[in-house]
Amino acid sequence: MKLEISKQLFFGPNIYVNSPGVLFTLSVDNSVSIDNIILGESFGDASSFKSAPIDISGMNILDGIISIVSYFFEKQNRPLEFLTISSEKEENTAFIKSIFPQVIGHALEYVTQIFSDISSGTTITEKEWTEQYNRFFLLHGVGINTRLIADKAHSLGIPVQSIHRSMIQFGYGKNRKLVWRGVPEESSVLAVDIATYKSSLNRILEDLGYYIPRSHLSLDLEDAKQIADLLEYPVVVKSSQERFGRGTFADIRNPSELEEAYKNCSSSEERVIIQEFVGGNLYRLVVIGESVLAIQNSTPSITGDGEHTINELVERENNRPIRGNLDDAPLSRIPIGLDMQLTLQRQGYSLDDVLEEGVTVHLSSVSTVDTGAGSTDVTHNLHPLNEFLAKRISKALGLSIAEIHIVSDTISQPLVEGRGKIVALSPRVDLRTYHYPLDSDRPDIEKIMIESFFGDEDPSIPLIAISGSHGKTIVTAILDHLLRLTGYSTGLANSVGLYIDGSQVSRNSGASIDGHKAIMIDPKVDFAILEQSSLDSKREGLAFHRASTSVILNSYERREVYPELHEEIHQGRVLLLRSTKPDGFCVLNVAIPEFDELVKESAGEIVLISLDSEHPRLRDIQQEKHVIATVMGKMLVLKDKGKIIPLVNYQNAPLTFEGIAEFNIENLLAAAVTAYVNGVEPSDIRNALLSFSNRPKQLPGAMNQLEIDNRTVFVDLATKPSNITIASRFVDRYRRKMDLGNLYGLLRLPERTASKDIEKTLTEVATHFEKALVYDVEHPDIIAQCGGCFDVVDDFNEGFQSIWSFLEDNDILLITTIKPNEVLEYIDEIKENMNKE
């Protein structure tokens, strides 16, 4: 039986659920309905599914795959939250919710391959399942600490984005915080290095006046023995780089034990430290900003049953799902090795001994988390001077988060000479120890961490998402210009590229998931302006959690002509409006045919745009309850709940070409009212509307007007056929008003344009052109049917040289393109060569 899976990753809200995750379709080439394919019965050998980390024999195939994917992701017996989208005979489609869609996507591929192997006759044992899990986790897994803090932030409504399986971004732009393996970005690399290397850390702690165990870095084994004699037994043997218990041997009592421990530590390239042994309890003082928590660790131990050896009891304990050795479970596995052997030997036991019923033995000389130790919260016992100690050390090292490990009889008394010493320090917090044993009174440490990141600061930034049939790119550019004039450091992602505070950082289209993510991760950005394709919204979801303002400019797609496409676009617009903050704004053009439907789906306050101040929809609403942008005479005005605020005469705005470019009047209204509801003063809006023009530097491809050798050239970005129609109509009107010569065209049709749309568009615009060349054509045979003025050329360069030969003084050339930057650069070269001649 052939098993196939296809998947789509979503990084934010989508039409299926209001969260990131993975949509996947499972299909089989089998006459049996997929719902009736039972693991171990009609699919594969039962023993392979019984041997899985979760016994999935008897489950249907979809539930079985989701169960194992869930286990591979978070090592739990419960499945991740999922939603069945459709269930048909030969395929099932489901959506798995997760903040880590990339990891879930990898897990789906990995698990499906295992199931396919079983279907082909391969038998997988329990050991092989474990090996498969370990391999997956090493390649793609997310540690439990990363998951815990990401899940908490998501539950608090804070935007979370997985940059890498070990790096998480919380919030956006200038307010964003990055956390890598539990270490926040505020902790400097130097501070993390100091905390990791013991010799440097010990020197700083001593300089601060704190007590640390006496220790020396040994040169070789003989040197280590001399150091031990100097310190006096018992001693501690450990590597020079902090491993938090791993490779540490405490309570070494004689030269023979020291030699064994030394050889074990020196197997790596690291030097070996011989340290004074300090008896007592191990406490971890957890510093998170101004908060300090205290945890007492307990040495790992087991209790005998009178039947099994110590080794068997330890293996049984380590096989519990609660334990793992890959940072994937609440408790670490208890390492079986030299330290356990020495620890048991001191208690009179060996690994092969059967432990008497009820007798408990300790299994490690140290009680760190990585050696399998448990923990208890003892913050209520923490003495104020010890709290002060913890804060002082973390601040002195430049760590915003730290774990300070102290060995002492108690922390209810000040840590003074003879009462305890600082033995280690970690630049991150091991969150998992707060989740087992389960304690209802435990501090919500993840919430404390997140609050320390942001304080009273909003983790997000103002974010405007603009959608519609036409004008998205221009409106985003106007808003970017306007907001920068008022002092914001903006991030702009539109079809022309990516801009940070006015500087273009990429020419690739930014109107995409990747483009939006690039803006939201930039720490300089305090206001994001994103062009959002409605079709992409429907098919790919959103890159952001919520928009502060969503704008739907217009809707020119005819439902009766393209019903399926229209429905997809409508779903994308609805998604955007639903994903607006409740205290945000939904800006809608009253001329949109689906206006009433969109109003019902809008999560924010409704703001209106209308070229016609007497539009029936404006008459039907209570205008005093809305902010409205409209035209009165030739004046662009805002109506703020009844109050009229005049802005500018639209003929004076450069972008309208003295009112000829009517489509840009609507775009100016959209930009003006969007800025206004986001707190921009009317005077600043006026200045921006009068200073924004179609110059290439302000927006490449926004009907850029160039003069070359007594000829006028317009360059316009055309991402859909209707853009060509609008541009041709406008340039012809401009030609007639300015009494210029003939209009010529060099036209690039958008990619993947249907043949009927090509024919329709070119037939409509044929009357405007004296001659037009169409380049990079996917359907050249259609062009000849669209009018005698059209010819086909291979590429832009050939087309420009050819069409230019037809132009005379005062003629106009309209160039439409999907790559305005490259076209403008080419024209600059032409002008430069002409000037040289």
C-alpha positions in Angstrom: 0.0 0.0 0.0 1.5 3.3 -1.1 1.3 6.1 1.5 1.8 9.8 0.5 1.7 13.0 2.4 1.6 16.6 1.2 1.8 19.6 3.6 1.6 23.4 3.8 3.2 25.3 6.6 1.4 28.3 8.2 3.3 30.8 10.4 0.3 32.7 11.7 -3.5 32.9 11.5 -5.0 31.2 8.4 -8.5 30.3 7.1 -8.4 27.1 9.0 -7.4 28.2 12.6 -6.3 31.3 14.3 -2.8 30.0 14.9 0.3 28.7 13.1 0.7 25.0 12.3 0.7 22.5 9.4 -2.0 21.5 7.0 -1.4 18.1 5.6 -3.1 15.6 3.4 -2.6 11.9 3.8 -3.4 9.7 0.8 -3.2 6.0 0.0 -3.7 4.0 -3.2 -6.1 1.5 -1.8 -9.7 0.5 -2.4 -10.4 0.6 1.3 -11.5 3.9 2.8 -8.6 5.6 4.6 -10.7 5.9 7.7 -10.9 2.1 7.8 -7.2 1.5 7.5 -6.3 0.1 10.9 -2.6 -0.2 12.0 -1.5 -3.7 12.5 -4.6 -5.1 10.8 -5.1 -3.7 7.3 -1.8 -1.8 7.4 1.6 -3.3 8.5 2.7 -5.7 11.1 1.1 -5.2 14.5 4.3 -5.8 16.4 5.9 -2.7 14.9 3.1 -0.5 16.1 2.9 -2.2 19.5 6.7 -1.5 19.9 6.2 2.3 19.1 6.7 4.8 22.0 2.9 4.8 22.2 1.0 1.6 21.4 -0.8 2.7 18.2 -1.8 -0.8 17.1 -5.6 -0.7 16.4 -5.7 3.0 15.6 -6.7 4.2 12.2 -3.7 5.5 10.2 -4.4 9.2 10.5 -4.7 9.1 14.3 -1.6 6.9 14.5 0.6 9.3 12.4 -0.6 12.3 14.5 0.1 10.4 17.8 3.7 9.5 16.7 4.3 13.0 15.3 3.2 14.4 18.6 5.5 12.1 20.5 8.4 12.9 18.3 7.7 16.6 18.9 7.2 16.8 22.7 7.6 13.2 24.0 4.1 13.1 25.4 1.5 10.4 25.1 -1.2 12.9 24.3 -1.7 14.0 20.6 -1.1 17.6 19.6 -4.2 19.7 19.1 -5.5 19.1 15.5 -8.5 19.7 13.4 -9.8 17.3 10.7 -10.5 19.5 7.6 -11.9 16.9 5.3 -12.2 13.1 5.2 -12.7 11.3 1.9 -12.2 7.7 0.8 -8.7 8.0 -0.5 -7.3 10.9 1.5 -7.7 12.8 4.8 -6.7 16.4 5.4 -6.0 17.7 8.9 -4.4 20.7 10.5 -2.0 20.3 13.4 -1.6 23.5 15.6 1.9 24.4 16.6 4.2 27.4 17.1 6.9 25.3 15.4 5.4 24.4 12.0 8.8 23.7 10.5 9.5 21.0 13.1 6.0 19.5 12.7 6.5 19.4 9.0 9.8 17.5 9.4 8.1 15.1 11.9 5.3 14.4 9.4 7.8 13.5 6.7 9.9 11.4 9.1 6.9 9.4 10.6 5.3 8.9 7.2 8.5 7.3 5.9 8.6 5.0 8.9 5.0 3.9 8.3 5.7 3.3 4.6 8.7 1.1 5.6 6.4 -0.9 7.9 3.8 -1.2 5.1 6.6 -2.6 2.8 7.3 -5.4 5.3 10.0 -3.8 7.6 9.6 -4.7 11.2 10.6 -2.0 13.7 11.6 -3.0 17.3 11.3 -0.9 20.4 15.0 -0.2 20.3 14.8 0.9 16.6 11.8 3.2 17.4 14.0 4.8 20.1 16.9 5.2 17.7 14.5 6.8 15.1 13.2 9.2 17.8 16.7 10.1 19.0 17.9 10.7 15.4 14.9 12.9 14.7 15.4 14.9 17.9 19.1 15.5 17.2 18.2 16.8 13.6 15.0 18.7 14.2 13.9 18.5 17.8 12.9 21.4 20.0 14.1 21.3 23.6 11.5 21.3 26.4 12.7 24.7 27.8 12.2 26.4 24.4 8.8 24.8 24.1 7.7 25.8 27.6 8.5 29.5 27.2 7.1 29.7 23.7 3.8 28.0 24.7 3.5 30.4 27.6 4.0 33.5 25.4 1.5 32.2 22.9 -1.1 31.7 25.7 -0.5 35.3 26.8 -1.2 36.6 23.3 2.4 37.6 22.7 3.5 37.1 19.1 5.9 34.1 18.9 8.0 33.2 15.9 10.4 30.2 15.6 13.6 31.5 13.9 15.3 28.2 14.5 14.4 25.2 16.5 16.5 26.6 19.4 15.9 30.4 18.8 12.6 32.1 19.4 11.4 35.6 18.7 8.9 37.2 20.9 7.2 40.4 19.7 8.0 42.4 16.7 10.4 45.1 15.5 12.1 47.4 18.1 10.2 45.6 20.9 11.2 42.1 19.8 13.2 39.8 22.1 15.3 36.8 20.9 15.9 33.9 23.2 18.4 31.1 22.2 18.4 27.9 24.2 16.9 29.9 27.2 19.5 32.7 26.9 17.9 36.1 26.2 19.7 38.5 23.8 20.2 41.0 26.7 22.9 38.6 28.1 26.1 39.5 26.3 28.3 36.9 24.6 31.1 37.8 27.0 28.8 37.2 30.0 27.8 33.8 28.7 31.4 32.9 28.0 32.4 33.9 31.5 29.6 31.9 33.1 30.7 28.9 31.0 34.4 28.9 31.8 35.0 28.2 35.4 38.4 29.8 35.9 37.2 33.2 34.6 34.0 32.9 36.6 35.8 32.0 39.9 38.1 34.9 39.6 35.3 37.4 39.2 33.3 35.9 42.0 36.3 36.1 44.3 36.8 39.8 43.3 33.2 40.4 44.2 34.0 39.0 47.7 32.1 35.8 47.5 33.2 32.4 48.8 34.0 29.7 46.2 35.6 26.3 46.6 39.4 26.4 46.3 40.3 24.9 43.0 43.3 24.5 40.6 43.7 23.6 37.0 45.8 20.5 36.7 48.5 19.9 34.2 48.4 16.1 34.3 47.5 13.3 36.6 50.5 13.6 38.8 49.8 17.3 39.2 46.2 16.5 40.0 47.3 14.2 42.8 49.5 16.9 44.3 46.6 19.4 44.1 44.3 16.9 45.9 46.9 16.4 48.6 47.2 20.2 49.0 43.4 20.7 49.2 43.0 17.5 51.3 40.5 14.8 50.5 37.6 14.6 49.7 37.8 16.6 46.5 35.8 17.2 43.3 37.2 16.3 39.8 35.6 18.0 36.8 36.3 19.5 33.4 37.4 23.1 33.0 34.3 23.9 30.9 31.0 24.1 32.8 28.8 21.0 32.1 26.5 21.4 35.1 27.1 18.0 36.6 28.0 16.0 33.6 31.5 14.7 33.9 31.7 15.9 37.5 32.9 13.6 40.3 32.3 14.8 43.8 33.4 13.3 47.1 36.5 11.7 45.6 38.2 10.2 48.7 41.5 8.8 47.7 44.2 8.7 45.0 42.7 5.6 43.4 39.3 7.2 42.9 41.0 10.4 41.7 42.9 8.5 39.0 39.7 6.9 37.7 37.8 10.2 37.7 40.7 12.1 36.1 41.0 9.6 33.2 37.3 9.9 32.6 37.4 13.8 32.6 40.6 14.0 30.5 39.2 11.9 27.7 38.3 15.1 26.0 40.7 17.9 25.1 39.6 20.0 28.1 41.8 20.6 31.1 40.8 19.0 34.4 40.0 21.0 37.6 40.6 19.6 41.1 38.3 21.4 43.5 37.7 21.5 47.2 34.7 19.4 48.2 31.9 21.3 49.9 29.2 19.2 51.7 25.5 20.2 51.9 22.5 20.7 49.8 22.6 22.1 46.3 20.4 25.2 45.8 19.8 27.0 42.6 19.1 30.7 42.9 17.2 31.7 39.8 17.6 35.4 38.8 15.1 36.7 36.3 15.4 40.5 36.1 14.5 41.7 39.6 12.9 38.4 40.6 14.8 35.7 42.5 13.5 32.2 43.0 15.2 29.4 45.0 15.2 25.7 44.1 16.6 22.8 46.2 17.9 19.9 44.1 17.6 16.3 45.4 20.2 13.6 44.5 18.8 10.9 42.1 17.9 7.7 44.0 16.0 4.5 43.7 14.3 2.2 46.2 14.6 -1.6 46.0 11.9 -4.2 45.5 13.9 -7.2 46.6 13.7 -8.7 43.0 15.7 -6.5 40.6 19.3 -5.4 40.5 20.2 -1.8 40.9 21.1 -1.6 37.2 17.7 -3.0 36.2 15.9 -0.5 38.5 17.8 2.4 37.1 17.0 1.2 33.5 13.3 1.0 34.4 13.4 4.5 35.9 15.2 5.9 32.9 12.6 4.3 30.5 9.8 6.4 32.0 8.6 9.0 29.5 9.2 11.7 32.1 12.9 11.2 31.6 15.1 11.9 28.6 18.7 12.5 27.7 18.2 15.1 24.9 16.7 18.1 26.7 13.3 16.7 25.6 11.7 15.7 28.9 11.1 17.2 32.4 13.8 15.1 34.0 17.1 13.9 32.6 18.0 10.3 32.4 20.2 9.1 35.3 23.6 8.5 33.7 25.1 5.0 34.4 28.8 5.3 34.6 31.8 5.8 36.8 30.2 8.3 39.1 27.3 6.0 39.8 29.7 3.1 40.4 31.8 5.1 42.9 28.7 6.5 44.6 27.2 3.0 45.1 30.6 1.6 46.2 30.7 4.1 49.0 27.2 2.8 50.2 28.4 -0.8 49.9 26.6 -1.7 46.7 27.3 -2.4 43.0 25.1 -2.2 39.9 24.6 -6.0 39.9 23.3 -6.2 43.4 19.7 -6.9 44.1 18.5 -4.1 46.3 16.4 -5.1 49.3 12.8 -4.1 49.4 12.3 -0.6 50.8 16.0 0.3 50.8 17.0 3.5 49.1 20.4 4.3 47.6 21.8 7.5 46.0 22.9 7.2 42.4 25.1 10.3 41.9 27.7 12.3 43.9 26.2 15.5 42.5 22.5 16.6 42.4 22.4 18.7 39.3 19.5 18.6 36.8 21.6 16.9 34.1 22.4 14.0 36.4 18.7 13.2 36.8 18.1 15.1 40.1 14.6 16.2 41.1 13.9 19.6 42.6 11.6 21.5 45.0 10.8 25.2 45.1 12.1 26.8 48.4 11.8 30.4 47.5 9.8 31.0 50.8 13.0 30.0 52.7 15.3 32.4 50.8 17.1 34.9 53.1 17.0 38.6 51.8 20.8 38.8 51.9 21.1 35.7 49.6 18.5 37.3 47.3 20.8 40.4 47.2 23.8 38.2 46.5 22.1 36.6 43.5 21.1 39.9 41.9 24.5 41.4 42.5 26.3 38.6 40.8 24.0 38.5 37.7 24.3 42.3 37.3 28.1 42.2 37.8 28.3 39.6 35.0 25.9 41.4 32.7 23.3 38.5 32.7 19.6 39.3 32.6 18.9 35.7 33.5 21.1 33.4 35.6 21.1 30.3 37.8 23.6 30.5 40.7 24.4 27.1 42.2 25.2 27.2 45.9 26.1 24.3 48.2 25.0 25.0 51.8 23.2 23.5 54.7 20.4 26.1 54.3 19.5 29.3 52.4 17.4 30.6 55.1 20.6 32.1 56.6 23.1 34.5 54.9 25.8 32.7 52.9 28.9 33.6 54.9 32.2 31.9 55.4 31.7 28.3 56.7 28.0 28.2 55.8 28.3 27.5 52.0 29.9 28.4 48.8 29.1 29.2 45.1 30.0 26.2 43.0 28.6 27.0 39.5 26.7 29.5 37.4 24.5 29.1 34.3 23.5 31.9 31.9 20.1 30.3 31.4 17.2 28.8 33.5 16.3 25.2 33.3 12.5 25.7 33.2 11.6 22.0 33.1 12.4 21.5 36.7 9.3 23.6 37.6 7.1 21.1 35.9 8.0 17.9 37.7 7.1 16.9 40.3 3.9 18.8 39.6 3.2 21.4 42.3 0.1 23.5 42.1 1.8 26.2 44.1 4.9 26.5 41.9 5.8 29.9 40.6 4.8 30.6 37.0 8.4 30.9 36.0 7.8 31.2 32.2 5.4 34.1 32.9 8.0 35.8 35.1 10.6 35.4 32.4 8.3 36.9 29.7 7.3 39.8 32.0 11.0 40.5 32.6 11.5 40.8 28.8 8.9 43.4 28.2 7.8 45.0 31.6 5.0 47.3 30.7 6.1 47.5 27.1 3.9 46.3 24.3 5.7 43.3 22.7 4.3 44.2 19.3 4.6 47.4 17.3 2.0 49.2 15.2 1.4 47.1 12.1 -0.6 48.1 9.0 -1.5 45.5 6.5 -2.9 46.7 3.2 -4.9 44.6 0.7 -7.1 45.2 -2.3 -7.2 44.7 -6.1 -5.1 47.8 -7.0 -3.0 50.5 -5.3 -1.5 48.4 -2.5 2.1 49.1 -3.4 1.5 52.9 -3.8 -0.5 53.2 -0.5 2.2 51.3 1.4 4.8 53.7 0.0 2.8 56.8 0.8 2.3 55.6 4.4 6.0 54.9 4.7 6.8 58.4 3.5 4.2 59.9 5.8 5.2 58.0 8.9 8.9 58.7 8.4 8.2 62.4 8.2 6.6 62.2 11.6 9.6 60.5 13.1 8.9 56.8 12.9 11.6 54.3 12.0 9.5 52.3 9.5 9.7 48.9 7.9 8.1 48.6 4.5 7.4 45.4 2.6 5.8 45.7 -0.8 6.0 44.4 -4.3 9.0 46.5 -5.1 11.1 45.3 -2.2 12.0 45.7 1.5 12.8 49.1 3.0 14.1 49.9 6.5 13.6 53.6 7.4 13.6 54.6 3.8 16.6 52.5 2.7 16.0 49.7 0.3 17.6 46.5 1.7 16.1 44.0 -0.9 14.7 44.3 -4.4 12.9 41.0 -4.1 9.2 41.3 -3.6 8.5 41.9 0.0 4.8 41.2 -0.4 5.2 37.7 1.0 5.5 35.7 4.2 9.3 35.9 4.1 9.2 39.6 3.3 6.9 40.4 6.2 9.0 38.2 8.6 12.1 40.2 7.6 10.5 43.4 8.6 9.1 42.1 11.9 12.5 40.7 13.1 14.4 44.0 12.4 15.1 45.7 15.8 15.2 49.2 14.2 11.5 49.1 13.1 8.9 50.8 15.3 6.2 50.9 12.6 5.5 48.1 10.1 3.7 48.7 6.8 3.0 45.5 4.9 1.5 44.9 1.4 -0.7 41.8 1.8 -2.0 39.9 -1.1 -5.5 38.6 -0.4 -4.8 35.5 -2.5 -1.6 34.8 -0.5 -3.5 35.3 2.7 -5.9 32.6 1.7 -3.3 30.2 0.5 -0.4 30.8 2.9 -2.0 32.5 5.9 -0.5 35.6 7.6 3.0 36.1 8.9 1.9 38.2 11.8 -0.3 37.5 14.9 -2.6 40.5 14.6 -2.6 43.8 12.6 -3.2 47.1 14.4 -4.8 48.4 11.2 -6.1 46.3 8.2 -7.0 48.1 5.0 -9.0 46.8 2.1 -8.6 49.3 -0.7 -11.0 48.1 -3.4 -12.3 45.0 -5.2 -12.3 44.8 -9.0 -12.5 41.0 -9.4 -15.8 40.1 -10.9 -17.5 37.2 -9.1 -19.5 36.1 -12.1 -16.4 35.9 -14.3 -14.0 34.2 -11.9 -16.1 32.7 -9.1 -13.5 30.4 -7.6 -10.7 33.0 -7.7 -13.0 35.6 -6.3 -14.0 33.3 -3.4 -10.3 32.7 -2.6 -9.6 36.4 -2.6 -12.7 37.1 -0.5 -11.5 34.5 2.1 -8.1 36.2 2.3 -9.7 39.6 2.9 -12.0 38.1 5.6 -8.9 36.5 7.3 -7.1 39.8 7.4 -10.1 41.7 8.9 -10.6 39.0 11.5 -6.9 39.1 12.4 -7.1 42.8 13.4 -6.7 43.8 17.0 -10.0 44.5 18.8 -8.8 48.0 19.6 -7.4 48.4 16.1 -9.0 49.6 12.8 -10.5 48.0 9.7 -10.3 50.5 6.8 -12.8 49.7 4.1 -13.8 51.3 0.7 -17.5 51.6 0.6 -17.5 50.9 -3.1 -16.4 47.3 -2.6 -19.3 45.0 -3.7 -18.8 42.7 -0.7 -18.7 45.7 1.7 -21.5 44.5 4.0 -20.0 41.0 4.3 -16.6 42.5 5.2 -18.1 44.8 7.8 -19.5 41.8 9.6 -16.1 40.1 9.7 -14.1 43.1 10.9 -12.6 42.7 14.4 -11.6 46.4 14.7 -13.3 49.7 14.5 -14.7 50.4 11.0 -13.1 53.3 9.1 -14.4 54.3 5.7 -13.1 55.5 2.3 -15.3 56.9 -0.4 -14.5 58.9 -3.5 -18.2 59.9 -3.5 -19.2 61.9 -0.4 -22.8 61.1 -1.3 -22.4 57.4 -1.7 -25.5 55.5 -0.7 -23.6 53.5 1.9 -22.5 56.7 3.6 -26.1 57.9 3.7 -27.1 54.6 5.3 -24.7 54.7 8.2 -24.5 56.9 11.3 -21.5 59.0 10.1 -21.0 60.5 13.5 -19.8 57.1 14.7 -17.1 56.6 12.1 -13.9 58.2 10.7 -14.4 58.7 6.9 -12.0 59.8 4.2 -13.8 61.3 1.1 -13.7 64.1 -1.5 -15.7 67.3 -1.3 -15.4 69.2 -4.5 -11.7 68.9 -5.2 -10.7 68.7 -1.6 -9.6 65.6 0.2 -11.2 65.6 3.6 -11.5 63.6 6.8 -14.7 63.3 8.7 -14.0 62.4 12.3 -17.4 61.4 13.7 -19.1 64.4 12.2 -16.2 66.9 12.3 -14.8 67.9 8.9 -11.0 68.1 8.6 -9.8 69.5 5.2 -6.5 68.1 3.9 -5.4 69.2 0.4 -6.8 69.9 -3.1 -6.1 66.7 -4.9 -5.0 68.5 -8.0 -2.0 69.9 -5.9 -0.9 66.4 -4.9 1.9 65.3 -7.3 0.7 61.8 -7.4 -2.6 62.7 -9.1 -1.0 64.5 -12.1 -3.3 67.5 -11.5 -6.2 65.1 -11.0 -5.7 63.0 -14.2 -4.7 59.9 -12.2 -8.1 59.4 -10.5 -7.0 56.0 -9.1 -4.4 57.8 -7.0 -7.0 60.1 -5.4 -8.5 57.0 -3.8 -5.0 55.8 -2.8 -4.3 59.2 -1.1 -7.5 58.9 0.8 -6.6 55.5 2.0 -3.2 56.6 3.2 -4.5 59.7 4.8 -7.2 58.1 6.9 -5.0 55.2 7.9 -2.3 57.6 9.2 -5.0 59.7 10.9 -6.5 56.8 13.0 -2.9 55.8 13.9 -2.4 59.2 15.6 -0.8 61.3 12.9 -1.7 65.0 12.9 -3.6 66.4 9.9 -0.8 69.0 9.3 1.7 66.2 8.9 -0.7 64.3 6.6 -1.0 67.4 4.4 2.7 67.8 4.2 3.2 64.2 3.2 0.5 64.2 0.5 2.0 67.3 -1.1 5.6 66.0 -1.0 5.1 62.4 -2.1 5.6 62.0 -5.8 6.1 59.3 -8.4 9.9 59.7 -8.5 11.7 56.4 -8.8 13.6 56.9 -5.6 10.3 57.2 -3.6 8.7 54.2 -5.2 10.1 52.4 -8.3 7.3 51.3 -10.6 4.7 53.8 -9.3 3.9 55.3 -12.7 7.5 56.8 -12.7 7.7 59.7 -15.2 11.1 60.2 -17.0 12.1 62.6 -19.7 14.6 61.3 -22.3 15.6 63.2 -25.4 12.3 65.2 -25.7 10.3 62.0 -25.1 8.3 61.0 -22.0 8.6 57.6 -20.5 6.3 56.1 -17.9 7.4 53.0 -15.9 4.7 51.1 -14.1 4.6 48.0 -12.0 2.0 45.6 -13.4 1.4 42.5 -11.3 -2.0 41.7 -12.9 -3.6 42.4 -16.3 -6.0 45.1 -15.0 -2.9 47.1 -14.0 -2.0 47.4 -17.7 -5.6 48.5 -18.5 -5.5 51.3 -15.8 -2.0 52.4 -16.8 -2.8 52.6 -20.5 -6.0 54.6 -19.9 -4.2 57.0 -17.6 -1.2 57.6 -19.9 -3.4 58.2 -22.9 -5.5 60.8 -20.9 -2.3 62.4 -19.8 -1.1 62.5 -23.5 -4.2 64.2 -24.6 -4.4 66.8 -21.8 -0.7 67.7 -22.3 -1.2 67.8 -26.1 1.7 65.3 -26.6 2.4 63.0 -29.6 1.7 59.3 -30.1 1.6 56.7 -27.3 3.8 53.6 -27.7 3.9 50.6 -25.4 6.5 48.1 -24.2 4.3 45.7 -22.1 5.2 42.9 -19.8 2.2 40.7 -19.0 2.2 39.3 -15.5 3.3 35.7 -15.1 0.7 32.9 -15.2 -1.9 35.1 -16.9 -4.6 33.0 -18.5 -4.9 33.3 -22.3 -8.4 34.7 -22.1 -7.2 37.5 -19.8 -4.3 38.3 -22.1 -6.8 38.6 -25.0 -9.3 40.7 -23.0 -6.6 43.1 -21.6 -4.8 43.8 -24.9 -8.0 44.1 -26.8 -9.2 46.8 -24.3 -6.0 48.8 -24.5 -5.3 48.5 -28.3 -7.0 51.8 -29.1 -4.6 53.7 -26.9 -1.4 52.8 -28.7 0.1 53.7 -32.0 2.3 50.6 -31.6 3.1 48.3 -28.7 5.6 45.5 -28.2 4.9 42.7 -25.7 7.9 40.9 -24.2 8.6 37.8 -22.1 5.3 36.4 -23.5 4.0 33.0 -22.3 1.3 32.8 -25.1 2.8 34.6 -28.2 0.2 33.1 -30.6 -2.5 35.1 -28.8 -0.9 38.5 -29.2 -1.6 38.8 -33.0 -5.3 38.3 -32.4 -5.5 41.3 -30.1 -5.0 44.2 -32.6 -2.7 45.3 -35.4 -0.7 47.5 -33.1 0.9 44.6 -31.2 4.0 42.6 -31.9 6.1 40.2 -29.8 9.7 40.5 -28.8 11.9 38.1 -26.8 13.0 40.3 -23.9 12.9 43.8 -22.6 16.3 44.9 -24.0 15.3 43.9 -27.5 11.9 45.5 -27.1 13.3 48.8 -25.8 15.7 49.2 -28.7 13.0 48.4 -31.2 10.2 50.5 -29.8 12.5 53.5 -29.2 13.3 53.6 -32.9 9.6 54.5 -33.6 9.4 57.4 -31.1 9.7 61.0 -32.2 9.8 64.3 -30.2 6.9 64.7 -27.8 5.9 61.0 -28.1 5.2 58.9 -25.0 6.3 55.4 -24.1 4.5 53.3 -21.4 6.6 50.5 -20.0 4.9 47.9 -17.8 7.1 45.5 -15.8 7.3 43.2 -12.9 10.9 44.3 -12.2 10.8 48.1 -12.1 14.2 48.4 -10.5 16.0 46.7 -13.4 14.0 48.7 -16.0 14.9 52.0 -14.3 18.5 51.1 -14.1 18.5 50.2 -17.8 16.9 53.6 -18.6 19.5 55.4 -16.5 22.3 53.7 -18.5 20.5 54.8 -21.8 20.3 58.4 -20.5 23.9 58.4 -19.4 25.1 57.1 -22.8 23.0 59.8 -24.6 24.5 62.5 -22.4 28.0 61.3 -23.3 27.2 61.4 -27.0 
